[in-house]
Amino acid sequence: MKQHVEKLHTIANQKSRRIIGLMSGTSLDGLDVALCKIENSGTDTILEVENFTTVPYSETFRDEIRKVFAKSEIDFQHLCVLNPFIGIEHGKMILDCLEKWNIAPSEIDLIASHGQTVFHAPKIQHGLADFPNATLQIGDGDHIALETNIITLSDFRQKHVAAGGEGAPLAVYGDYFLFSKKGENRILLNMGGIANFTLLPGTVNTDPSEKLPVFTTDTGPGNTLIDAYMRRFFRKPYDENGEVASNGIPNEIFLKVLKEKSFFDAPFPKTTGPEVFNFDYVENAIQKSRLSSLSRNDIIATLTQLSADTIVDSIRKVTNNNESYKIFASGGGAHNPILMKAIKDQLPDYPVFLLDELGVSGDAKEAVLFAVLANETVAGTGDTFSSREGVPAVTMGKISFPG
């Protein structure tokens, strides 16, 4: 209705916007909720994170998602009912957060919802010649908007796919707007379920009219395999402080077989997900290695080493030995000292820091970046980001009005 469009127009022209960014990753641990105050747009973006929390999912909630998560054969009725259900539940979580923060919903301009990824299928993965890249996130934006009475942007990845991308990684846009620095080569490494990084050369701000040398790609597993086997072996959601890995020894034969996966040899940029890196992948590698006697600790240690090695290999492929780089790490993997040490040991000339050093909590980063994407869609000019392979210059997010 007209009043909603007029309200959106007013929000777009405000000096600043209060936007709630939402992120729920493949780890299914909970909903990251970041309340951001954002001024301007593009490379002039000024960000303040006013509040941040992670609302943990109940085991029942996780189980409902796992019924359709990264599976090629599912109950489609369950997928259908989950889409609105997750939207409603996310809306309730937002309202609970606002109540705890003593903030009225009317004080929030926008919600930016990533949704819950249930399947990721880039063409390199599905191999179907007549079909494009595809990805699916559920948690309907209309339900969030109606539940909260706040204009909601959602389903960001579809425009990226429609423009020729693979729907990921989307962090590159916010990484560039918030964290690029002239004269300093930066690598923004995020280790969620899947690991990815954005390379921000120190030349990025020299001439906005030129094709930007920013690069982004997935590298392979981050925490997804470690977490899966921690749940199977130890009934724990993750390897806290890398304790289990520290009591094991990476098995070189097993590690070598794991690295034979074709994804690791595919050209950059590329994306992947738990559809590829899952129990079948690991169990097949164990059988091929003829190592049925591997200890549980050794399996976790090897999976941790696999994440570190493939991250390092990917970074080495796109960096120049004659230049210096700083790595800023975020995501759950940044809290795993064994994983972090394995990366640092192999990149001794690249100082590694937590993203927090740049003024944004590494745990909040992805939720914050979706708030930035929503801000670009509503208030951005679209002329500060040029397209390149895998990174189309597009505005993203479908708009849902609360009435």
C-alpha positions as CSV (number, residue, x, y, z in Angstrom):
1,M,0.0,0.0,0.0
2,K,1.0,3.6,-0.6
3,Q,1.9,4.4,3.0
4,H,4.4,1.5,3.1
5,V,6.1,2.7,0.0
6,E,6.2,6.2,1.4
7,K,7.7,4.9,4.7
8,L,10.4,3.1,2.8
9,H,11.2,6.2,0.8
10,T,11.5,8.1,4.1
11,I,13.8,5.5,5.5
12,A,16.0,5.6,2.4
13,N,16.4,9.4,2.8
14,Q,17.1,9.4,6.5
15,K,20.6,10.4,7.7
16,S,20.9,7.0,9.4
17,R,18.9,3.7,9.6
18,R,18.5,1.2,12.4
19,I,18.6,-2.2,10.8
20,I,18.4,-5.6,12.4
21,G,20.6,-8.1,10.6
22,L,19.8,-11.8,11.0
23,M,22.0,-14.8,10.2
24,S,21.5,-18.5,10.8
25,G,24.3,-20.6,9.3
26,T,24.8,-24.3,8.4
27,S,25.9,-25.1,12.0
28,L,22.3,-24.6,13.1
29,D,23.4,-23.3,16.5
30,G,21.0,-20.4,16.6
31,L,20.0,-17.0,15.2
32,D,22.5,-14.2,15.2
33,V,20.7,-10.9,15.8
34,A,22.6,-7.7,15.3
35,L,21.1,-4.3,15.7
36,C,23.0,-1.8,13.6
37,K,22.9,1.9,13.1
38,I,24.1,2.7,9.6
39,E,24.8,6.0,8.0
40,N,25.5,6.7,4.3
41,S,26.2,3.7,1.9
42,G,28.9,2.1,-0.2
43,T,32.5,2.9,0.8
44,D,31.2,5.8,2.9
45,T,29.2,3.5,5.2
46,I,29.5,4.3,8.9
47,L,28.5,1.4,11.1
48,E,27.7,1.2,14.8
49,V,26.6,-2.2,16.3
50,E,24.2,-1.2,19.1
51,N,23.4,-4.7,20.3
52,F,24.2,-8.2,19.4
53,T,23.2,-11.6,20.6
54,T,22.8,-15.2,19.4
55,V,19.5,-16.8,20.2
56,P,20.2,-20.5,20.6
57,Y,18.0,-23.0,18.8
58,S,16.4,-25.8,20.8
59,E,17.4,-29.3,19.8
60,T,13.8,-29.8,18.6
61,F,14.1,-26.8,16.3
62,R,17.4,-28.1,14.9
63,D,15.9,-31.6,14.4
64,E,13.0,-30.1,12.3
65,I,15.5,-28.3,10.0
66,R,17.8,-31.4,9.8
67,K,14.9,-33.3,8.2
68,V,15.4,-31.3,5.0
69,F,18.9,-29.9,5.5
70,A,21.3,-30.7,2.7
71,K,19.3,-33.7,1.6
72,S,18.5,-34.6,-2.0
73,E,15.4,-36.5,-1.0
74,I,13.0,-35.0,1.5
75,D,9.4,-34.7,2.6
76,F,8.3,-31.7,0.6
77,Q,5.3,-31.0,2.9
78,H,7.8,-30.6,5.7
79,L,9.8,-28.1,3.7
80,C,6.6,-26.2,2.8
81,V,5.5,-25.9,6.4
82,L,9.0,-25.1,7.7
83,N,9.3,-22.0,5.5
84,P,6.6,-20.0,7.3
85,F,7.3,-21.7,10.7
86,I,10.9,-20.5,10.7
87,G,9.9,-17.0,9.6
88,I,7.4,-16.8,12.5
89,E,9.9,-18.1,15.0
90,H,12.6,-15.7,13.9
91,G,10.1,-12.9,14.2
92,K,9.4,-14.0,17.8
93,M,13.1,-14.1,18.5
94,I,13.5,-10.6,17.2
95,L,10.7,-9.3,19.4
96,D,12.2,-11.0,22.5
97,C,15.6,-9.4,21.8
98,L,14.0,-6.0,21.4
99,E,12.1,-6.4,24.7
100,K,15.4,-7.4,26.5
101,W,17.1,-4.3,24.9
102,N,14.2,-2.1,25.9
103,I,13.6,-1.0,22.3
104,A,10.2,-0.7,20.7
105,P,9.7,-2.4,17.3
106,S,8.6,1.1,16.0
107,E,12.2,2.3,16.6
108,I,13.5,-0.2,14.0
109,D,13.6,0.8,10.4
110,L,14.3,-2.5,8.7
111,I,15.0,-6.2,9.3
112,A,17.6,-8.0,7.0
113,S,17.0,-11.7,7.1
114,H,19.4,-14.2,5.6
115,G,17.1,-17.1,6.3
116,Q,18.1,-20.7,6.9
117,T,20.0,-22.4,4.1
118,V,18.6,-25.9,3.5
119,F,20.3,-26.6,0.1
120,H,23.1,-25.1,-1.9
121,A,23.5,-26.3,-5.5
122,P,25.9,-24.3,-7.8
123,K,26.1,-25.7,-11.3
124,I,29.6,-27.0,-10.6
125,Q,28.0,-29.2,-7.9
126,H,24.7,-30.4,-9.5
127,G,26.2,-30.8,-13.0
128,L,22.9,-30.4,-14.8
129,A,23.6,-28.7,-18.1
130,D,20.2,-27.2,-18.6
131,F,19.9,-25.7,-15.1
132,P,21.5,-22.7,-13.5
133,N,23.2,-22.2,-10.2
134,A,20.8,-22.6,-7.3
135,T,20.5,-22.1,-3.6
136,L,17.5,-22.2,-1.2
137,Q,17.0,-20.3,2.1
138,I,13.8,-20.6,4.0
139,G,12.2,-18.5,6.7
140,D,9.6,-16.4,4.9
141,G,10.2,-12.6,5.0
142,D,6.4,-11.8,4.9
143,H,5.9,-13.8,8.1
144,I,8.8,-11.9,9.8
145,A,7.3,-8.6,8.6
146,L,3.8,-9.4,9.9
147,E,5.1,-10.9,13.2
148,T,7.3,-7.9,14.0
149,N,5.4,-5.1,12.1
150,I,8.8,-4.1,10.6
151,I,9.7,-3.8,6.9
152,T,11.8,-6.9,6.1
153,L,14.3,-7.6,3.4
154,S,15.0,-11.3,2.8
155,D,16.1,-13.9,0.3
156,F,19.3,-12.0,-0.6
157,R,21.0,-14.8,-2.4
158,Q,18.5,-15.2,-5.3
159,K,19.5,-11.9,-7.0
160,H,23.1,-12.9,-6.9
161,V,22.3,-16.2,-8.6
162,A,20.0,-14.5,-11.1
163,A,22.9,-12.2,-12.1
164,G,25.2,-15.2,-12.7
165,G,26.8,-15.7,-9.3
166,E,26.5,-18.8,-7.1
167,G,24.6,-17.1,-4.3
168,A,27.8,-17.0,-2.1
169,P,29.9,-15.8,-0.5
170,L,27.9,-12.6,0.0
171,A,30.2,-11.2,2.7
172,V,32.5,-9.7,0.0
173,Y,30.2,-6.7,-0.4
174,G,30.1,-5.7,3.2
175,D,33.8,-6.6,3.7
176,Y,34.7,-4.1,0.9
177,F,32.4,-1.4,2.2
178,L,33.5,-1.7,5.9
179,F,37.0,-3.2,6.1
180,S,39.0,-2.2,3.0
181,K,42.0,0.0,3.7
182,K,44.1,1.8,1.2
183,G,47.8,0.7,1.4
184,E,47.1,-2.5,3.4
185,N,46.3,-5.9,1.8
186,R,43.7,-7.6,4.0
187,I,42.2,-11.1,4.0
188,L,38.9,-11.4,5.7
189,L,38.7,-15.1,6.7
190,N,35.4,-16.5,7.9
191,M,35.2,-20.0,9.3
192,G,31.6,-21.0,9.7
193,G,30.3,-24.4,8.6
194,I,32.0,-23.6,5.3
195,A,35.2,-21.5,5.2
196,N,35.5,-18.6,2.8
197,F,37.6,-15.4,2.5
198,T,37.6,-12.0,0.9
199,L,40.8,-10.6,-0.4
200,L,40.9,-6.8,-0.1
201,P,44.0,-5.4,-1.9
202,G,45.4,-2.2,-0.6
203,T,44.6,-0.6,-3.9
204,V,40.8,-0.9,-3.6
205,N,40.1,2.7,-2.9
206,T,42.4,4.3,-5.6
207,D,39.8,4.7,-8.3
208,P,36.1,3.6,-7.8
209,S,35.6,3.8,-11.6
210,E,38.1,1.0,-12.2
211,K,37.3,-2.7,-12.0
212,L,37.9,-3.6,-8.3
213,P,40.5,-6.2,-7.6
214,V,38.5,-7.6,-4.8
215,F,38.3,-11.4,-4.7
216,T,36.2,-13.9,-2.8
217,T,35.7,-17.7,-2.7
218,D,34.7,-20.6,-0.5
219,T,37.7,-22.8,0.4
220,G,35.9,-26.0,1.6
221,P,34.9,-27.2,5.1
222,G,35.3,-24.9,8.1
223,N,33.6,-26.4,11.1
224,T,30.9,-28.5,9.4
225,L,32.7,-31.8,9.5
226,I,34.3,-31.2,12.9
227,D,30.9,-30.3,14.4
228,A,29.1,-33.3,12.7
229,Y,31.6,-35.8,14.1
230,M,31.7,-34.1,17.5
231,R,27.9,-34.7,17.7
232,R,28.3,-38.3,16.5
233,F,31.2,-39.3,18.7
234,F,30.9,-37.1,21.8
235,R,27.4,-35.7,21.7
236,K,28.7,-32.2,21.8
237,P,27.9,-29.4,19.3
238,Y,31.5,-28.5,18.6
239,D,35.1,-29.1,19.7
240,E,35.4,-26.5,22.4
241,N,38.8,-24.9,22.5
242,G,40.0,-27.6,20.1
243,E,40.4,-30.0,23.1
244,V,39.6,-33.2,21.2
245,A,41.8,-32.3,18.3
246,S,44.6,-31.5,20.7
247,N,44.4,-35.0,22.0
248,G,44.6,-36.6,18.6
249,I,47.1,-36.8,15.7
250,P,46.2,-35.9,12.1
251,N,46.5,-39.1,10.0
252,E,48.5,-38.3,6.8
253,I,47.0,-41.1,4.7
254,F,43.4,-40.2,5.7
255,L,44.2,-36.5,5.1
256,K,45.5,-37.2,1.6
257,V,42.4,-39.1,0.6
258,L,40.1,-36.4,1.9
259,K,42.0,-33.9,-0.3
260,E,41.3,-35.9,-3.4
261,K,37.8,-34.3,-3.5
262,S,37.4,-32.7,-6.9
263,F,36.1,-29.4,-5.3
264,F,39.6,-28.6,-4.1
265,D,40.9,-28.6,-7.7
266,A,38.0,-26.6,-9.2
267,P,38.8,-23.1,-10.4
268,F,38.2,-20.0,-8.3
269,P,35.8,-18.5,-7.4
270,K,33.6,-21.4,-6.2
271,T,31.1,-22.2,-3.5
272,T,30.1,-25.4,-1.7
273,G,28.1,-26.7,1.3
274,P,27.3,-29.7,3.6
275,E,25.7,-31.3,0.5
276,V,29.3,-32.1,-0.5
277,F,31.2,-32.1,2.8
278,N,29.2,-34.6,4.9
279,F,29.3,-38.0,6.6
280,D,29.4,-39.9,3.3
281,Y,32.5,-37.9,2.2
282,V,34.3,-38.7,5.4
283,E,33.2,-42.3,5.7
284,N,34.2,-43.0,2.0
285,A,37.6,-41.5,2.7
286,I,38.1,-43.7,5.8
287,Q,37.2,-46.8,3.8
288,K,39.5,-45.9,0.9
289,S,42.3,-45.2,3.4
290,R,41.7,-48.7,5.0
291,L,42.0,-47.1,8.4
292,S,39.1,-48.6,10.3
293,S,41.1,-48.4,13.5
294,L,41.4,-44.6,13.6
295,S,40.7,-43.2,17.0
296,R,37.9,-40.7,17.4
297,N,40.4,-38.1,18.5
298,D,42.5,-38.7,15.5
299,I,39.5,-38.3,13.2
300,I,38.7,-34.9,14.7
301,A,42.4,-33.9,14.5
302,T,42.5,-34.8,10.9
303,L,39.3,-33.0,10.0
304,T,40.7,-29.9,11.8
305,Q,43.9,-30.2,9.8
306,L,41.9,-30.6,6.6
307,S,40.1,-27.3,7.2
308,A,43.4,-25.5,7.9
309,D,45.2,-27.0,5.0
310,T,42.5,-26.2,2.4
311,I,42.1,-22.6,3.7
312,V,45.9,-22.1,3.5
313,D,46.2,-23.6,0.0
314,S,43.4,-21.4,-1.2
315,I,45.0,-18.2,0.2
316,R,48.4,-19.1,-1.3
317,K,46.9,-19.5,-4.7
318,V,45.6,-15.9,-4.8
319,T,48.3,-14.0,-3.0
320,N,51.7,-12.7,-4.1
321,N,54.8,-13.8,-2.3
322,N,56.3,-10.4,-2.8
323,E,53.5,-8.6,-0.9
324,S,52.4,-8.5,2.7
325,Y,48.9,-9.4,4.0
326,K,47.0,-9.3,7.2
327,I,44.4,-12.0,8.0
328,F,41.4,-11.1,10.1
329,A,39.5,-14.2,11.2
330,S,35.8,-14.6,12.2
331,G,33.3,-17.3,12.7
332,G,33.2,-20.3,15.0
333,G,36.6,-21.5,13.7
334,A,38.3,-18.4,15.0
335,H,37.6,-19.7,18.6
336,N,39.3,-23.0,17.9
337,P,43.0,-22.6,18.9
338,I,44.1,-25.8,17.2
339,L,42.6,-24.7,13.8
340,M,44.0,-21.2,14.2
341,K,47.5,-22.5,15.1
342,A,47.5,-24.8,12.1
343,I,46.7,-21.8,9.8
344,K,49.3,-19.5,11.5
345,D,52.0,-22.2,11.3
346,Q,51.6,-22.5,7.6
347,L,51.4,-18.8,6.9
348,P,54.2,-17.4,9.2
349,D,54.6,-14.3,7.2
350,Y,50.9,-13.3,7.4
351,P,49.9,-11.8,10.8
352,V,46.6,-13.3,11.9
353,F,44.2,-11.3,14.0
354,L,40.6,-11.6,15.1
355,L,38.1,-9.5,13.2
356,D,37.3,-7.7,16.5
357,E,40.5,-5.7,15.9
358,L,38.6,-3.9,13.2
359,G,35.8,-2.8,15.5
360,V,33.2,-5.5,14.7
361,S,32.8,-8.7,16.7
362,G,33.7,-11.7,14.6
363,D,30.6,-13.5,15.9
364,A,28.4,-10.7,14.8
365,K,30.0,-10.2,11.4
366,E,27.7,-12.1,9.1
367,A,24.5,-10.7,10.7
368,V,26.0,-7.2,10.4
369,L,26.9,-7.7,6.8
370,F,23.3,-8.6,5.9
371,A,22.2,-5.3,7.6
372,V,24.7,-3.6,5.3
373,L,23.3,-5.4,2.2
374,A,19.8,-4.2,3.2
375,N,21.1,-0.7,3.6
376,E,22.6,-0.8,0.1
377,T,19.3,-2.0,-1.4
378,V,17.3,0.8,0.3
379,A,19.8,3.7,0.3
380,G,22.8,2.8,-1.8
381,T,23.7,4.3,-5.2
382,G,24.9,1.1,-6.8
383,D,28.0,2.8,-8.3
384,T,30.7,1.8,-5.8
385,F,30.9,-1.8,-6.7
386,S,31.9,-3.1,-10.1
387,S,31.1,-6.6,-11.4
388,R,33.7,-9.3,-11.8
389,E,33.6,-13.1,-12.1
390,G,31.5,-14.5,-9.3
391,V,30.7,-11.1,-7.8
392,P,27.9,-9.3,-9.7
393,A,27.2,-5.7,-8.9
394,V,23.6,-6.0,-7.8
395,T,21.2,-4.9,-5.0
396,M,19.9,-7.9,-3.1
397,G,16.9,-8.7,-1.0
398,K,13.1,-9.0,-1.5
399,I,11.1,-6.4,0.4
400,S,8.2,-7.5,2.6
401,F,5.8,-4.9,4.0
402,P,4.1,-5.5,7.3
403,G,0.6,-5.1,5.9
